């Protein structure tokens, strides 16, 4: 599932460059603007290189020592601006460039561990290096094969008891995002709902996670009219997948609900052609939930988690859901369809009801739900809304440290007025074009039974437009590290 990159710890202090030159063919070194090269690097590199390199944020230059070692210098910018995510960005560049070498290393100087803490620094560098080296070339004839088989972290004075668990944490966080990125990058003709189910079974096969699949017949018997309505125009069957990770026998499970529309054409309310190809990634929410459950189980986290994946396609056909139709959700509410492209909330409505019936608490749903979120926040943050401020505050805090930032938007009662229906309990969309992200969340609130709940709209950060730092052009896999970070913080 992942490239076989062996991660290891080396406590070498860098003083003897000839020793490093034997062990490694390239070593990355991070520098802040105000701090020059360490003494050992000054002695090993041409003097002018140290003077010329200004270490502005994510700049890089390669230097060569007389002993034959390549030193990759990566800038961190000003020391007072150093954060976990800025270090992760720099590590992403290092990881991408180091993957061209067979025996690379990353030197983590003492000044970094003092600034951010030993364990945080090692975890973040591991995470960033692996994220930056991600490649999706599944469908390329000419595949990029990384040269490295191992990556060493050089941490002077470190002890394996402290550092190796943090290397493992960083590795799992990065690989969780790799899972989400890979699923989101796959084309919809290959990643159908049933293929998603098979992938979930495969990656969880050796982990203590129960997988229950609810097919159309079972969903119909459970009253999931809202979920089933979205996929009725597709030739691909729809599924609800329940993932149960329960290391604690009597503990209430955290509920994670993911939108998994493996392709969203908009249905009868069809989308414009431009950009529709990217709607293969409308399942990123479900991918991030699957990745989180995988990550938690891989690390042996002692918290119960119920993951619910709502998997379907939204396609136009003679059987498709129509504007004007009325459907009945699992909780008995009737919904008038005014726009079939407001489909994500329909599948989430029943998935959230299911999470409530399973007694999960709190509940977090993750969904590429509204284009309006990108209009409001650009591609620098996701939207978060909900009914529990401590839960939202925790997600905001973890978003800042992880780089998967979330910004709270309001959930005023007035947003419900925009979805009044003359013939049903509620309409599925706000036709005014105003407050799209907020009205969508208000719709979801009708299905959470007053449980502590947060909704994360990840549509704004679904895609990386270019490769930079640890971001790789293509689908971002956003949400996996945010959710897994929350699980680890509980």
C-alpha positions in Angstrom: 0.0 0.0 0.0 2.9 2.4 0.8 6.4 2.5 -0.7 8.9 0.6 1.5 10.8 3.5 3.0 12.5 2.4 6.1 12.6 5.2 8.7 15.5 5.1 11.2 17.1 7.2 13.9 20.8 8.3 13.8 22.2 10.3 16.8 25.2 11.5 14.9 26.0 15.2 15.8 27.3 16.1 12.4 30.8 17.0 13.6 32.6 14.4 11.5 31.4 15.0 7.9 33.5 12.2 6.5 31.4 9.7 8.6 28.2 11.2 7.2 29.6 11.0 3.7 30.0 7.3 4.1 26.6 6.7 5.5 24.5 9.1 3.4 24.6 10.5 -0.1 22.5 13.5 0.7 21.6 15.2 4.1 19.0 18.0 4.4 19.6 20.7 7.0 17.0 23.3 8.0 18.1 26.9 8.8 16.4 30.0 10.1 17.2 33.4 8.6 19.0 34.7 11.8 21.1 31.6 12.3 24.1 30.7 10.1 25.3 27.3 9.3 26.4 25.1 12.2 30.1 25.1 12.7 30.6 21.6 11.2 28.7 22.6 8.1 30.6 25.9 7.8 33.9 23.9 7.8 32.6 21.4 5.2 30.9 23.7 2.7 32.3 26.5 0.6 32.3 29.7 2.6 30.5 31.7 0.0 27.5 29.3 0.0 26.9 30.0 3.7 27.1 33.7 3.1 24.8 33.7 0.0 22.0 31.4 1.4 19.5 33.7 3.2 17.2 30.9 4.5 14.0 32.7 3.6 11.0 30.4 3.9 11.1 27.2 1.8 14.1 28.3 -0.3 16.6 25.6 -0.9 20.1 25.1 -2.3 22.4 22.1 -2.7 26.0 22.3 -1.5 28.8 19.8 -1.9 31.5 19.0 0.7 35.1 17.9 0.1 34.2 14.5 1.6 31.7 13.9 -1.1 28.5 14.6 0.9 25.7 16.6 -0.6 24.1 19.0 1.9 20.6 20.3 1.0 19.9 23.6 2.8 16.2 24.5 3.3 15.1 27.8 4.7 12.6 28.2 7.5 12.3 32.0 7.4 12.4 34.1 10.5 12.8 32.3 13.8 10.0 34.1 15.5 7.6 32.9 12.7 8.6 29.2 13.1 5.5 27.0 13.6 4.8 23.3 13.3 3.3 23.7 9.9 6.2 25.9 8.5 8.6 23.2 9.5 6.3 20.6 7.9 6.4 22.6 4.7 10.2 22.7 4.7 10.3 19.0 5.4 8.0 18.4 2.5 10.5 20.1 0.2 13.3 18.1 1.7 11.4 14.8 1.3 10.6 15.5 -2.3 14.2 16.3 -3.2 15.7 13.5 -1.1 13.6 10.8 -2.7 16.1 11.1 -5.7 18.9 9.6 -3.5 19.4 6.1 -2.3 20.7 6.9 1.2 19.3 10.3 2.4 19.1 11.8 5.9 17.5 14.8 7.5 19.6 16.6 10.2 17.4 18.0 13.0 19.5 20.5 14.9 19.1 21.2 18.6 17.8 24.7 18.0 14.7 23.2 16.3 14.0 20.8 19.1 14.4 23.6 21.6 11.9 25.8 19.7 9.2 23.2 19.1 10.0 20.3 21.5 11.8 17.1 20.7 8.8 14.9 20.1 6.9 17.5 18.0 9.9 18.3 15.8 10.6 14.7 14.9 7.0 13.8 14.3 6.5 16.9 12.1 9.6 16.4 10.0 8.7 12.7 9.4 5.2 13.7 8.4 6.3 16.5 6.1 9.0 14.5 4.4 6.7 11.6 3.6 3.8 14.0 2.5 6.1 15.9 0.1 7.4 12.7 -1.5 3.9 11.5 -2.4 3.5 10.6 -6.1 0.3 9.5 -7.9 1.4 7.8 -11.1 -1.0 4.8 -11.1 -2.1 5.5 -14.7 1.2 6.7 -16.1 3.2 4.5 -18.5 6.4 6.2 -17.4 6.3 5.9 -13.6 8.5 7.9 -11.2 10.4 5.4 -9.1 11.9 6.9 -5.9 15.6 6.0 -5.4 15.4 5.9 -1.6 14.8 2.7 0.3 15.4 4.3 3.7 15.3 7.8 5.3 17.3 8.5 8.4 16.5 11.3 10.9 19.7 12.6 12.5 18.8 13.8 15.9 22.0 14.5 18.1 21.7 13.2 21.6 18.2 11.6 21.1 17.1 8.4 22.7 15.3 5.8 20.7 12.7 5.4 23.4 11.5 9.0 23.0 12.1 9.5 19.3 11.0 6.2 17.6 7.3 6.5 18.7 7.2 10.0 17.3 8.7 8.8 14.0 5.9 6.2 14.0 3.3 8.9 14.7 4.5 11.1 11.9 4.6 8.1 9.5 1.0 7.1 10.3 -0.3 10.7 9.9 1.4 11.0 6.5 0.2 7.6 5.4 -3.3 8.5 6.4 -3.2 11.4 4.1 -1.7 9.2 1.4 -4.8 6.9 1.7 -7.1 9.9 1.3 -5.1 11.4 -1.5 -4.9 8.2 -3.5 -8.6 7.5 -3.2 -9.5 11.1 -4.2 -7.1 11.0 -7.2 -8.6 7.7 -8.5 -11.0 8.1 -11.5 -14.7 7.4 -10.9 -14.8 4.6 -13.4 -12.4 2.7 -11.1 -13.3 3.9 -7.7 -17.0 3.0 -7.7 -18.8 2.6 -4.4 -18.2 -1.1 -4.4 -14.5 -0.6 -5.2 -14.3 1.8 -2.3 -15.8 -0.9 0.0 -13.2 -3.4 -1.3 -10.4 -0.9 -0.6 -11.6 -0.3 2.9 -11.8 -4.1 3.6 -8.3 -4.5 2.2 -6.5 -1.8 4.2 -8.3 -2.8 7.4 -8.0 -6.6 7.0 -5.2 -7.0 9.5 -6.4 -4.4 12.0 -9.0 -4.8 14.8 -11.7 -3.0 13.0 -15.1 -4.4 12.3 -16.5 -3.7 8.8 -20.3 -3.8 8.3 -21.7 -3.1 4.8 -25.3 -1.9 4.5 -26.6 -2.5 0.9 -29.6 -1.1 -0.8 -32.1 -3.7 0.5 -30.9 -3.3 4.1 -30.8 0.5 3.8 -34.4 0.4 2.4 -35.6 -1.7 5.4 -33.9 0.9 7.7 -35.8 3.8 6.1 -32.8 5.5 4.5 -34.9 7.2 1.8 -32.7 10.3 1.8 -29.5 8.4 1.3 -30.9 6.0 -1.4 -32.5 8.8 -3.4 -29.2 10.2 -4.5 -27.9 7.1 -6.1 -31.2 6.0 -7.8 -30.0 7.5 -11.1 -26.8 5.5 -11.2 -26.1 2.0 -12.4 -23.7 1.7 -9.5 -25.2 0.4 -6.2 -24.9 2.6 -3.1 -23.6 1.4 0.3 -23.3 2.6 3.8 -20.1 1.2 5.5 -19.8 1.1 9.3 -16.3 0.8 10.7 -16.1 -0.2 14.4 -12.8 0.3 16.2 -13.6 -0.6 19.9 -10.5 -1.1 22.1 -12.5 0.0 25.2 -15.5 -2.3 25.9 -17.8 0.2 27.7 -16.7 3.6 26.2 -19.0 5.7 24.0 -17.6 5.9 20.5 -16.6 9.0 18.7 -18.7 9.2 15.6 -17.0 10.1 12.3 -19.3 10.5 9.2 -17.9 10.9 5.7 -19.5 12.0 2.5 -18.5 9.5 -0.2 -20.0 10.6 -3.6 -17.6 8.8 -5.9 -18.8 11.0 -8.8 -21.1 14.0 -8.6 -22.5 15.1 -11.9 -25.1 17.2 -10.1 -27.8 14.8 -11.3 -30.8 16.3 -13.1 -29.5 19.7 -11.9 -26.4 19.0 -13.8 -23.2 20.8 -13.2 -21.3 22.9 -15.8 -18.8 20.9 -17.8 -15.8 22.9 -16.7 -14.2 21.3 -13.7 -16.7 18.4 -13.6 -13.8 15.9 -13.9 -12.7 16.9 -10.4 -15.9 15.7 -9.0 -14.3 12.3 -8.7 -12.9 13.7 -5.5 -16.4 14.3 -4.0 -15.7 11.3 -1.8 -12.8 12.9 0.1 -14.8 13.1 3.3 -15.3 9.4 3.4 -11.7 8.8 2.4 -10.5 10.9 5.4 -12.8 9.0 7.8 -11.5 5.7 6.5 -7.9 6.9 6.8 -8.5 8.1 10.4 -9.9 4.8 11.5 -7.0 3.1 9.8 -4.5 5.4 11.5 -6.1 5.1 15.0 -6.1 1.3 14.8 -2.5 1.3 13.4 -1.3 3.3 16.4 -3.4 1.3 18.9 -5.2 4.4 20.1 -7.4 3.6 23.2 -10.5 5.4 22.0 -13.6 3.8 20.5 -14.5 5.1 17.0 -17.5 4.5 14.8 -16.7 5.5 11.2 -19.6 5.8 8.8 -19.0 6.0 5.0 -21.9 7.0 2.8 -20.9 5.8 -0.7 -22.9 6.5 -3.8 -22.8 8.2 -7.2 -25.0 11.2 -8.3 -25.9 10.7 -11.9 -28.7 11.8 -14.3 -30.9 9.1 -15.9 -34.6 8.2 -16.3 -34.5 6.9 -12.8 -32.8 9.9 -11.2 -34.1 12.0 -8.4 -35.9 15.1 -9.8 -36.4 18.6 -8.6 -39.8 18.7 -7.0 -39.7 15.2 -5.6 -40.4 14.6 -1.9 -38.4 11.9 0.0 -38.5 10.7 3.5 -35.3 10.5 5.7 -34.4 7.8 8.2 -35.6 10.1 11.1 -39.0 10.5 9.5 -38.5 14.1 8.1 -39.8 14.7 4.6 -37.6 16.6 2.3 -38.6 18.5 -0.9 -35.9 18.4 -3.5 -35.3 21.8 -5.1 -31.8 21.0 -6.4 -30.4 17.5 -7.1 -26.9 19.0 -6.9 -27.4 19.5 -3.1 -27.0 15.8 -2.7 -24.2 15.5 -0.1 -26.5 16.7 2.7 -29.1 14.1 1.6 -26.7 11.2 2.1 -25.3 12.7 5.3 -28.8 13.2 6.8 -29.3 9.4 7.1 -25.7 8.7 8.0 -25.9 11.2 10.8 -29.2 9.7 12.0 -27.5 6.3 12.0 -24.6 7.7 14.1 -27.1 9.0 16.6 -28.9 5.7 16.8 -25.6 4.0 17.4 -25.2 6.3 20.4 -22.0 7.9 19.1 -20.9 11.1 20.8 -19.5 13.5 19.8 -20.1 13.3 16.1 -18.0 15.0 13.4 -19.0 14.9 9.8 -16.5 15.6 7.0 -17.7 16.5 3.5 -16.8 18.3 0.3 -20.2 19.9 0.7 -20.5 23.4 -0.9 -18.7 25.5 -3.4 -19.7 28.4 -1.3 -17.1 27.4 1.3 -14.4 28.2 -1.2 -16.0 31.5 -2.1 -16.0 32.4 1.6 -12.5 31.1 2.6 -10.5 30.5 -0.6 -8.3 27.5 -0.4 -6.6 28.4 2.9 -9.1 27.0 5.3 -12.1 24.7 5.6 -15.3 25.7 7.2 -16.5 24.4 10.5 -19.9 24.8 12.1 -21.7 23.0 14.9 -23.5 23.0 18.2 -20.6 22.3 20.6 -18.0 25.1 21.1 -15.4 23.0 22.9 -15.5 20.5 20.0 -15.1 23.3 17.4 -12.3 25.0 19.4 -10.4 21.7 19.5 -10.7 21.3 15.7 -9.6 24.9 15.2 -6.5 24.3 17.4 -5.6 21.0 15.7 -6.2 22.6 12.3 -3.6 25.3 13.0 -0.9 22.8 14.1 -1.7 20.3 11.3 -2.0 22.9 8.5 -5.5 21.6 7.7 -7.0 24.8 9.1 -10.7 25.3 9.9 -12.5 28.6 10.4 -15.8 28.8 12.3 -18.8 30.0 10.4 -22.2 30.8 12.1 -25.2 28.5 12.4 -27.9 31.1 13.0 -31.5 30.0 13.4 -32.5 32.3 10.5 -30.6 30.0 8.0 -33.4 27.4 8.5 -35.9 29.9 7.1 -34.2 29.8 3.8 -35.1 26.1 3.4 -38.8 26.3 4.2 -41.0 24.1 2.0 -44.7 24.5 1.2 -45.2 20.8 0.9 -42.6 19.0 3.1 -40.9 19.5 6.4 -37.8 21.1 4.8 -36.3 21.8 1.4 -32.9 20.4 0.6 -31.4 23.7 -0.5 -31.5 27.4 -0.2 -32.4 28.8 -3.6 -31.4 32.4 -2.8 -27.7 31.8 -3.4 -26.9 33.3 0.0 -25.1 31.7 2.9 -24.7 28.4 1.1 -22.2 26.8 3.5 -24.2 27.9 6.5 -27.6 26.8 5.2 -26.2 23.4 4.3 -24.9 22.9 7.8 -28.3 24.1 9.2 -29.9 21.4 7.1 -27.6 18.8 8.6 -28.3 20.0 12.1 -31.9 18.7 11.7 -30.5 15.1 11.8 -28.1 15.1 14.8 -30.6 14.7 17.6 -29.0 17.5 19.7 -25.8 15.4 20.1 -22.5 17.3 20.3 -21.7 17.8 16.7 -19.3 19.6 14.3 -19.6 19.7 10.5 -16.4 20.3 8.5 -16.9 21.5 4.9 -13.6 20.6 3.2 -14.7 21.6 -0.4 -12.4 24.7 -0.2 -9.2 22.6 0.3 -10.1 19.5 -1.7 -7.5 20.2 -4.4 -3.9 21.4 -4.5 -3.4 23.6 -7.5 0.4 23.2 -7.5 3.2 21.3 -5.8 4.7 23.3 -2.9 6.0 22.4 0.5 4.2 19.1 1.5 1.4 19.8 -0.9 1.4 17.8 -4.2 -0.5 18.9 -7.2 -3.8 17.0 -7.4 -6.3 16.0 -4.8 -5.1 17.0 -1.3 -6.6 14.3 0.8 -7.6 17.0 3.3 -9.2 16.0 6.6 -7.3 12.8 7.5 -4.7 14.5 9.6 -7.2 16.9 11.1 -9.4 14.0 12.3 -6.6 11.8 13.3 -5.1 14.7 15.2 -8.3 15.2 17.1 -8.5 11.5 17.9 -4.9 11.6 19.3 -5.8 14.7 21.4 -8.8 13.1 23.1 
